[in-house]
Amino acid sequence: MEGVVLLRVEVLGDGGVGKIEVKRSSGYKILDESALGAVKNWRFLPATLDGISVKAWASIPVRFELVK
């Protein structure tokens, strides 16, 4: 099973993750759910506006690939 899940992620001002949406499915529910579960624990550098951290949305591709 391989595929790419494209997630829309709300990055909060502290670098944590807010809302997450599947923007494009891999076609496999288990891969989509795995991507959601992984990304919710990630930390990001937040966007800044006039030197102040602000929340913003980012598109994050998560690739699942079998390596031989």
Backbone bond lengths (Angstrom), bond angles and torsions (degrees), N, CA, C in turn:
res aa  C-N    CA-C-N  psi(-1)  N-CA   C-N-CA  omega(-1)  CA-C   N-CA-C  phi
1 M - - - 1.432 - - 1.528 108.20 -
2 E 1.308 117.22 124.15 1.459 122.93 179.05 1.518 108.56 -137.01
3 G 1.313 115.97 159.86 1.454 119.49 176.42 1.511 111.53 165.93
4 V 1.327 114.60 174.14 1.459 122.12 177.60 1.518 108.11 -124.11
5 V 1.326 115.31 129.69 1.459 122.07 175.25 1.523 106.42 -105.98
6 L 1.313 117.82 127.37 1.455 121.17 176.23 1.522 107.63 -102.26
7 L 1.334 115.35 116.95 1.454 121.24 -178.23 1.522 110.71 -105.73
8 R 1.304 115.86 146.81 1.466 123.13 170.89 1.522 105.01 -106.07
9 V 1.336 116.09 116.40 1.458 121.97 -170.88 1.522 110.19 -119.09
10 E 1.328 115.74 130.88 1.460 121.14 173.38 1.528 107.33 -87.34
11 V 1.332 116.30 114.51 1.460 121.74 177.74 1.525 107.20 -95.39
12 L 1.322 115.91 118.83 1.459 121.41 -176.93 1.529 111.34 -77.71
13 G 1.298 116.31 166.59 1.458 121.86 -178.43 1.517 114.35 -60.99
14 D 1.341 117.53 -23.30 1.466 120.61 178.05 1.528 112.34 -93.07
15 G 1.344 116.93 3.75 1.466 121.36 179.57 1.512 114.04 91.64
16 G 1.320 116.57 -5.42 1.460 120.47 177.09 1.520 111.24 -77.80
17 V 1.316 115.25 176.35 1.461 121.42 -178.22 1.520 109.62 -105.07
18 G 1.328 115.85 131.95 1.457 121.85 174.82 1.519 109.00 -96.76
19 K 1.311 115.92 -113.45 1.464 121.40 -179.26 1.525 110.32 -78.16
20 I 1.331 114.93 149.25 1.468 121.34 175.39 1.518 107.75 -133.99
21 E 1.327 115.82 134.76 1.463 121.68 177.94 1.519 109.30 -129.39
22 V 1.319 116.71 144.62 1.465 120.48 172.55 1.525 106.74 -82.21
23 K 1.327 115.30 111.95 1.465 121.19 179.50 1.527 110.47 -82.22
24 R 1.353 115.87 -38.67 1.464 121.06 175.94 1.521 108.21 -144.29
25 S 1.309 116.20 122.17 1.460 122.65 -178.09 1.527 111.17 -74.72
26 S 1.323 114.49 154.24 1.467 120.69 173.83 1.525 110.53 -77.53
27 G 1.330 115.51 -16.15 1.455 120.57 -173.73 1.521 112.09 98.09
28 Y 1.335 115.73 -6.48 1.461 121.95 179.20 1.524 108.80 -125.12
29 K 1.315 116.32 118.46 1.465 121.00 -177.70 1.527 112.01 -56.97
30 I 1.320 117.33 -40.41 1.467 120.68 -177.63 1.531 111.86 -64.93
31 L 1.332 117.78 -36.56 1.464 120.28 177.50 1.522 110.53 -70.53
32 D 1.327 116.56 -41.23 1.468 120.38 178.06 1.527 110.43 -59.91
33 E 1.331 116.75 -45.35 1.468 121.27 -179.45 1.528 111.49 -66.96
34 S 1.318 117.07 -36.72 1.467 120.90 177.83 1.523 110.87 -65.51
35 A 1.324 116.79 -41.07 1.464 120.94 178.07 1.527 110.42 -63.02
36 L 1.332 116.96 -45.11 1.467 120.89 178.30 1.525 110.73 -60.08
37 G 1.323 116.64 -44.54 1.457 121.07 -178.98 1.518 113.40 -64.27
38 A 1.316 116.79 -37.21 1.463 120.74 -179.69 1.522 111.45 -72.00
39 V 1.316 116.71 -48.88 1.464 121.00 -172.99 1.528 112.09 -68.15
40 K 1.325 117.97 -28.26 1.468 118.94 -178.66 1.527 111.93 -63.65
41 N 1.331 117.95 -18.64 1.466 122.07 179.10 1.527 113.70 -99.56
42 W 1.323 117.77 -1.39 1.456 121.17 -179.23 1.524 110.58 -73.71
43 R 1.332 115.44 160.26 1.463 122.77 173.30 1.524 107.35 -121.41
44 F 1.320 116.04 142.46 1.459 122.28 -176.99 1.520 110.22 -125.78
45 L 1.318 115.98 161.46 1.458 120.63 165.94 1.521 105.62 -82.68
46 P 1.328 117.83 120.27 1.462 119.33 -176.54 1.523 112.17 -71.20
47 A 1.314 114.41 157.99 1.461 120.47 173.04 1.525 108.29 -67.52
48 T 1.320 116.27 155.48 1.462 119.82 176.52 1.519 109.82 -127.03
49 L 1.310 114.47 150.09 1.460 122.36 176.27 1.514 106.34 -135.18
50 D 1.319 116.56 115.56 1.469 122.12 -175.88 1.526 111.35 54.57
51 G 1.334 116.37 39.12 1.452 121.84 176.91 1.519 115.40 80.55
52 I 1.329 117.46 3.11 1.463 121.99 -179.16 1.526 108.94 -109.97
53 S 1.332 116.40 133.36 1.468 120.85 178.16 1.522 110.30 -66.77
54 V 1.327 115.67 133.77 1.464 121.40 179.88 1.524 109.29 -134.37
55 K 1.326 115.84 158.54 1.461 118.39 175.85 1.525 109.10 -79.60
56 A 1.318 115.04 150.64 1.462 121.22 -179.14 1.523 108.16 -156.54
57 W 1.322 116.45 163.37 1.463 122.29 178.21 1.520 109.45 -100.45
58 A 1.336 115.55 143.23 1.463 121.60 177.62 1.522 109.09 -135.41
59 S 1.329 116.29 147.02 1.464 121.75 173.64 1.522 107.75 -96.42
60 I 1.331 116.12 124.52 1.459 121.91 -175.61 1.528 109.47 -123.84
61 P 1.341 118.05 114.99 1.468 119.36 174.07 1.529 110.04 -83.52
62 V 1.322 116.71 135.93 1.464 122.16 175.81 1.526 106.56 -120.12
63 R 1.335 115.48 116.57 1.469 121.37 -175.33 1.528 110.40 -100.74
64 F 1.308 115.59 132.19 1.463 122.79 173.16 1.522 106.48 -112.21
65 E 1.336 115.87 119.87 1.460 120.17 -174.92 1.527 109.65 -141.11
66 L 1.308 116.33 131.71 1.461 121.26 175.04 1.522 108.57 -81.58
67 V 1.309 115.96 131.22 1.460 121.09 -179.98 1.520 108.38 -105.76
68 K 1.341 115.49 132.36 1.465 120.28 -178.77 1.499 110.85 -93.27
